[in-house]
Amino acid sequence: MNNKLETWAHVGVYGIYIKNEKVLLIKKSRGPYEGMFDLPGGKIEKGETLEQALRREFIEEVGCEIKDLQFLSMNEYSCEYKTPKEVLLNFHHTGTYFVVSLTSDDIKVDDDGEDSLGSQFVNIVDLDNIKISPIAKPMILKVIKEKLI
């Protein structure tokens, strides 16, 4: 086991889609949020804008195209995380969040072969009964509280 604390900074972009009192989430298959629900989105690849990255991630993880998007906010979260190879990471996550509308509600429920086990709609009243990534939950609640949907 490696006891050396390494640093991992992750910067991503995420979309919040709520319709009929349900929020669109993915189930994480790896990383510090493994087994938790999270918002669709992810890493910005070289040469991409935030919008391009978000559109690509929605196609990969959800199987849907974004029709419209509106900037919401940014959020940060830090924790220590042990990788499957027993490397201890000081994980710092910075996310940029958008409220989105989609061209279709026909979502992909299968895994994407990367870090999503599939997407699903979760009833807003059930949010306190499921594990949601600690960076995403405040953003979802912000949208609900401010009635941005």
C-alpha positions, 0 to 999 in steps of 0.5 A: 500500500502506498501511504503517500498522499497524492493530489488529484484536481478534477474540473468538470461541467454538469447539467441539471435536467428536471421534469415532472418533479424528477431529476436526471441522474447517473450512477457512478461506477468509479472514482470518489463517488462510486456507487452514488448518484451524480449529475450527467457531465464530466471532464472537459477535453482539450480544445473543448468549451464548457458547452461542447464538453457538456453536450458531448457528455450528455450524448455519451452518458444519457444518449440525449442531446441538449436543446438549451442550457443556462449557466447556474453556478460553480461548486467545489468539493474536497476529500481524501479518496483511496483508489482501487490500487490503494493510492490515497488521493487528496481529491479536489473537484471543481464543477460548473453547472448548467440547467438544461433542457433536452431534445428527448426524454428517451434516456440511455439506461445502460452503462457508458463503458466509462464511469456511468452505470446508466442514467435514470430519473429520480423523484425529487421527493426521494433525494434525501433517501439516496446517496448523491455526490456531495458536490451535486446535491447542493446544486440540485437543491439550488435549482429546486429552491430557486424554481429554475425549472 
